Amino acid sequence: MRFSHLVLAAALAAPLVAQPKPQYEIYAIRYATIPDFPVSSLVAGADRARKMDIAMMVWLVRGNGHNILVDSGFYREQFMNQWHPKDYVRPSEAIARLGLKPEDITDVVITHMHWDHADGMDLFPKARIWLQKDELEYYAGAAWQSRNTHGGIDPDDILAAVKLNTQGRVGLVNGDAQEILAGITCYLGGKHTYASQYLGINTPQGTVVLASDNMYLYENLDKHAPIAQTLDAESNLRAQDRMKQLAADPRLIIPGHDPAVMTRFPNPQPGVAKIQ
């Protein structure tokens, strides 16, 4: 056997060395406030008289050649008229706080199809849209056979998702614990919607969990209280418990609407918090 063949054989026999996962920076971007929101609609069992101004946020995940938005906020006129948000900036413009334009966004991960998380998916012209396969199929089909199975889902958002899919721009996440990009994994959440998801993201601090509406407030986690808007409270509590196992530290489990996110982490720009 020639020497070159021996070298090749030795290389093939050598154990494979796992490549390290990319590490990402994560930023919460607050683009609006919904004032006087009842806490009892966020935390099961909360005092019905309690109200708070909730934060409307998207999350920028940056690294490995990608600018990824987790959720896309809202912009259509019907939501402005219904909710009267304060301090509103269109999500595609709010990313300018971190030096980005809409066309710089490479990926948008939609955690679920509620209006305030999915409405802006068509604002980012070059992005690939990621969402759970079952979520899209259900809300593009069977959910509309009943009046009671599509609360919070807007027809315009479904039409936008279907159109993007016909353009080859939708990545369908097929179930639990799916790594969609190196170091970014989608997990099925509790039944906030038909197939809501949350993300585990590799960072220099370890795994950060972006819970989105699988955990509205820190209070949900602190009190082990399910979210109020769920089809199955036990599934939501199981999701919270799993988040604690996945995250490098409980403080790195990030809720979907808690304004305290902006005070618990450094603020490199107004309306921005760096998760670290």
URBEL-V567587 format. One record per residue. RES is the residue in one letter. SS is DSSP state (~ for helix, > for strand, _ for the rest). OMEGA is omega in whole degrees, -180 to 180 (none if undefined). Layout:
res->[RES	RES]
ss->[SS	SS]
omega->[OMEGA	OMEGA]
This chain:
res->[M	R	F	S	H	L	V	L	A	A	A	L	A	A	P	L	V	A	Q	P	K	P	Q	Y	E	I	Y	A	I	R	Y	A	T	I	P	D	F	P	V	S	S	L	V	A	G	A	D	R	A	R	K	M	D	I	A	M	M	V	W	L	V	R	G	N	G	H	N	I	L	V	D	S	G	F	Y	R	E	Q	F	M	N	Q	W	H	P	K	D	Y	V	R	P	S	E	A	I	A	R	L	G	L	K	P	E	D	I	T	D	V	V	I	T	H	M	H	W	D	H	A	D	G	M	D	L	F	P	K	A	R	I	W	L	Q	K	D	E	L	E	Y	Y	A	G	A	A	W	Q	S	R	N	T	H	G	G	I	D	P	D	D	I	L	A	A	V	K	L	N	T	Q	G	R	V	G	L	V	N	G	D	A	Q	E	I	L	A	G	I	T	C	Y	L	G	G	K	H	T	Y	A	S	Q	Y	L	G	I	N	T	P	Q	G	T	V	V	L	A	S	D	N	M	Y	L	Y	E	N	L	D	K	H	A	P	I	A	Q	T	L	D	A	E	S	N	L	R	A	Q	D	R	M	K	Q	L	A	A	D	P	R	L	I	I	P	G	H	D	P	A	V	M	T	R	F	P	N	P	Q	P	G	V	A	K	I	Q]
ss->[_	_	~	~	~	~	~	~	~	~	~	~	~	_	_	_	_	_	_	_	_	_	_	_	>	>	>	>	>	>	>	>	>	>	>	>	>	>	~	~	~	_	>	_	_	_	_	_	_	_	>	>	>	>	>	>	>	>	>	>	>	>	>	_	_	>	>	>	>	>	_	_	_	_	_	_	~	~	~	~	~	~	~	_	_	>	_	_	_	_	~	~	~	~	~	~	~	~	_	_	_	~	~	~	_	_	>	>	>	_	_	_	_	_	~	~	~	~	~	~	~	~	~	_	_	_	_	>	>	>	>	>	~	~	~	~	~	~	~	_	_	~	~	~	~	_	_	_	_	_	_	_	_	_	~	~	~	~	~	~	~	~	~	~	~	~	_	_	_	>	>	>	>	_	_	_	_	>	>	>	>	_	_	>	>	>	>	>	_	_	_	_	_	_	_	_	>	>	>	>	>	>	>	_	_	>	>	>	>	>	>	>	_	_	_	_	_	~	~	~	~	~	_	_	_	_	>	_	_	_	_	_	~	~	~	~	~	~	~	~	~	~	~	~	~	~	_	_	_	~	~	~	>	>	>	_	_	_	_	_	~	~	~	~	_	>	_	_	_	_	_	>	>	>	>	_]
omega->[179	179	-179	178	178	179	180	180	179	180	-180	-179	-177	179	177	179	-179	177	178	179	173	176	-174	167	-178	179	168	179	-180	-174	180	175	170	-173	171	-180	-179	-179	179	174	180	-176	-179	177	-179	178	-177	-180	-178	175	178	173	-176	-179	172	-171	161	-177	175	177	-171	177	176	178	-178	165	-171	171	170	-171	-169	177	-178	178	-175	-170	-177	180	175	-177	-177	-168	179	-178	176	174	-174	170	179	-176	180	176	-180	180	176	177	177	173	-176	172	-179	-178	177	-178	-176	-175	171	177	179	-178	177	-168	174	-172	-175	178	-173	-170	-175	-175	-178	178	-171	-163	-178	-173	167	-176	180	172	-178	180	-179	179	-179	-177	-179	-175	172	-176	-167	-176	-174	175	178	177	-168	-173	178	177	178	179	-177	-180	180	180	176	179	178	-179	179	179	178	178	178	178	180	-174	-179	171	-178	180	-171	172	-169	172	-180	178	-176	173	-177	179	180	-174	177	179	175	180	171	-172	172	167	-175	-180	179	-180	171	-171	166	-172	180	-180	176	179	-174	-176	170	176	171	-172	-172	-174	169	173	-176	-172	171	-179	177	-178	-177	-178	-173	-179	179	172	-177	-177	180	176	-175	-176	-178	179	178	178	177	178	177	-180	180	177	179	178	-176	-174	177	-180	-180	-180	180	170	-168	-179	-173	-171	-175	178	180	175	-177	180	-179	-177	-179	-179	179	176	173	-180	-180	174	177	-178	-178	none]
